[in-house]
Amino acid sequence: MKLACFESGGTVRVGVVDESAQTVAPLDGVRDVVDIVERYDELKGRLRGGDPVPLAGVKLRAPIPAPRRNIICVGKNYREHAREFAQSGFEAGAVKGAEIDEFPAVFTKPASSVVGPGDTVDLHPQATSMVDYEAELAVVIGRKGKNIPKERAYEHVFGYTIINDVTARDRQRNHKQWFLGKALDTFCPMGPWVATADEVEPENLEVKCWVNGELRQDANTRDLIFDIPTLIATISQGMTLVPGDIISTGTPAGVGIGMKPPTFLKSGDVVEMTITGLGKLSNPFV
């Protein structure tokens, strides 16, 4: 099942997406996608939706437009990206020969950074001149848990979506940590929907990103250094994960800092990204 948050006629609703028909069927009796996540066992037998309407006739929002907690993110989780980042000069403290971390690098993006498909991403020229893109598979937690063992991690996954982990590289480098470079308003495009776990093979998904139609990133989630069970087990050690939490799993090689010379986004650029079964996330940068 694919669940979207959308606006039609001035009303924001949740619906079930039929990707092949390019329609969305509105759901009654639910507040938002997180409400469905929390009550999925109760609701899943009757999540059929009303009369479908064309996706082209509605405005898609981020599937979880107002996360209740920060988005949990993982850095340097594809080998080639870890190498391009370390060699770029933008990783504070990079050590040659130690590009691959022993443990996952984890940071967060505030919920206030989330925008939806088609929404404009602000380049914030007063704060940064080096804005970059990062296509990422994001995991939506469906079951509460703490100290989750790897072998049971997938039991806690509700579904998956796409996140563009937009980054101000100069702020990331200058402040020697990642939060300030990741946290600016509009720096977390998400969508276009959440696909439930039963529809997704998370360890074999094609991750692609285009800038103005030029393919920049092209990888597969089987290349993750730390797989999804490892990330969930690590992050949940001593910290309770709750339904609706979002874990973004890292980006592959092909970002702007990996180009020679480094190439950053400018006003008018359009970034599009796809992940197998999760649709397309497209945003203009201004």
Stockholm file with secondary structure:
# STOCKHOLM 1.0

chainA/1-286         MKLACFESGGTVRVGVVDESAQTVAPLDGVRDVVDIVERYDELKGRLRGGDPVPLAGVKLRAPIPAPRRNIICVGKNYREHAREFAQSGFEAGAVKGAEIDEFPAVFTKPASSVVGPGDTVDLHPQATSMVDYEAELAVVIGRKGKNIPKERAYEHVFGYTIINDVTARDRQRNHKQWFLGKALDTFCPMGPWVATADEVEPENLEVKCWVNGELRQDANTRDLIFDIPTLIATISQGMTLVPGDIISTGTPAGVGIGMKPPTFLKSGDVVEMTITGLGKLSNPFV
#=GR chainA/1-286 SS CEEEEEEETTEEEEEEEETTTTEEEECSSCSSHHHHHHTHHHHGGGCCCSSCEEGGGSEECCSSSSCSSCEEEEESCBHHHHHHHHHHTCSTTCCTTCCSCSSCEEEEECGGGEECTTCCBCCCTTTCSCEECCEEEEEEECSCBSSCCGGGGGGGEEEEEEEECCEEHHHHHHTTSSHHHHCSTTCEEEEEEEEEGGGCCTTSCEEEEEETTEEEEEEEGGGBSSCHHHHHHHHTTTSCBCTTCEEECCCCSCCGGGSSSCCCCCTTCEEEEEETTSCEEEEEBC
#=GC SS_cons         CEEEEEEETTEEEEEEEETTTTEEEECSSCSSHHHHHHTHHHHGGGCCCSSCEEGGGSEECCSSSSCSSCEEEEESCBHHHHHHHHHHTCSTTCCTTCCSCSSCEEEEECGGGEECTTCCBCCCTTTCSCEECCEEEEEEECSCBSSCCGGGGGGGEEEEEEEECCEEHHHHHHTTSSHHHHCSTTCEEEEEEEEEGGGCCTTSCEEEEEETTEEEEEEEGGGBSSCHHHHHHHHTTTSCBCTTCEEECCCCSCCGGGSSSCCCCCTTCEEEEEETTSCEEEEEBC
//
